[in-house]
Amino acid sequence: MHKIGFIGVGIMGKSMVRNLMKAGFELHIFARTRAKVEDVVSEGAIFHESIKDCVEGCEAVITIVGFPQDVEEVYFDTGNILDSAKEGAYLIDMTTTSPMLAEKIWEDGNKRGFHVLDAPVTGGDTGAKAGTLSILVGGKKEDYQVCMPLFEAMGTNINYQGEAGCGQHAKLANQIMIAGTLSGVCEALTYAKAKGLDLQVLLDSVSTGAAGSRQLDTFGPKLLAGDFAPGFFMKHFIKDMKLALTGANMSGLCLDVLSQVLANYEELAAEGYGDLGTQALMKYYEETMDDGEDETSH
């Protein structure tokens, strides 16, 4: 496996392309706007004007686009991957998307002789740059094993989750954990600020105890600095939480924390914050705090 097609060269995808090239793979990329990917083109990636041209002759095609409708578009619309890829190619969708859509791509692809995997990732832009992503893979186990050199170029914690769609279910479970943890971090800092604590001293004190977490380590310093720049867009996290809630409802589960955190994020997105990072959840609590202070002053 040498010639790889890659569609979705965004915040995460760009670093993944670089790491695949470092590992010796020949990267063929497609992006709607060439100007946004000139940096990786100058580093050796081969740009194509269409998905059809990008994937023709590739042994594997990797996609990591934004939303389920984008996945539908690249796999099923005119000039799509399924109509254009080389017979027997490995098609790997690394977008966080609907498990049902992952199953649909697998069923369609399997009928046409493709090897289809859903392999969403976690680790954010930092993990993508470092090549330390966690990769959650669904599909046939033998296909997962064949694609291991690709996965090892991008990540370090690579695990087979089960049949088609199981990679997506595992990623949604991950997002549920993040939703609860990050909201807890924001609520704790809001409480500490209201009580007049030194927030840096608090972070230093609790980060190595039972309350310590990757979310606290990653976003605690950013929250104190008021840094809401995206490593992962709020609007994409909202999409993930909606997918998780849909899956929960289909199984008759009541996930109250997830529902509440999603509602908080949707309120922020409605105020125009969707392109900020997930840590901008703190803005919800800042607004609540300001409202409380206003009421007290009256």
Secondary structure as GFF3:
##gff-version 3
##sequence-region A 1 298
A	DSSP	beta_strand	3	7	.	.	.	ID=ss1
A	DSSP	alpha_helix	11	22	.	.	.	ID=ss2
A	DSSP	beta_strand	26	30	.	.	.	ID=ss3
A	DSSP	three_ten_helix	34	37	.	.	.	ID=ss4
A	DSSP	alpha_helix	38	42	.	.	.	ID=ss5
A	DSSP	beta_strand	46	48	.	.	.	ID=ss6
A	DSSP	alpha_helix	51	55	.	.	.	ID=ss7
A	DSSP	beta_strand	60	63	.	.	.	ID=ss8
A	DSSP	alpha_helix	68	76	.	.	.	ID=ss9
A	DSSP	alpha_helix	81	84	.	.	.	ID=ss10
A	DSSP	beta_strand	90	93	.	.	.	ID=ss11
A	DSSP	alpha_helix	99	111	.	.	.	ID=ss12
A	DSSP	beta_strand	115	118	.	.	.	ID=ss13
A	DSSP	beta_strand	121	122	.	.	.	ID=ss14
A	DSSP	alpha_helix	124	130	.	.	.	ID=ss15
A	DSSP	beta_strand	133	139	.	.	.	ID=ss16
A	DSSP	alpha_helix	141	146	.	.	.	ID=ss17
A	DSSP	alpha_helix	148	154	.	.	.	ID=ss18
A	DSSP	beta_strand	155	162	.	.	.	ID=ss19
A	DSSP	alpha_helix	166	194	.	.	.	ID=ss20
A	DSSP	alpha_helix	199	206	.	.	.	ID=ss21
A	DSSP	alpha_helix	214	225	.	.	.	ID=ss22
A	DSSP	alpha_helix	234	250	.	.	.	ID=ss23
A	DSSP	alpha_helix	256	270	.	.	.	ID=ss24
A	DSSP	three_ten_helix	278	281	.	.	.	ID=ss25
A	DSSP	alpha_helix	282	297	.	.	.	ID=ss26
###
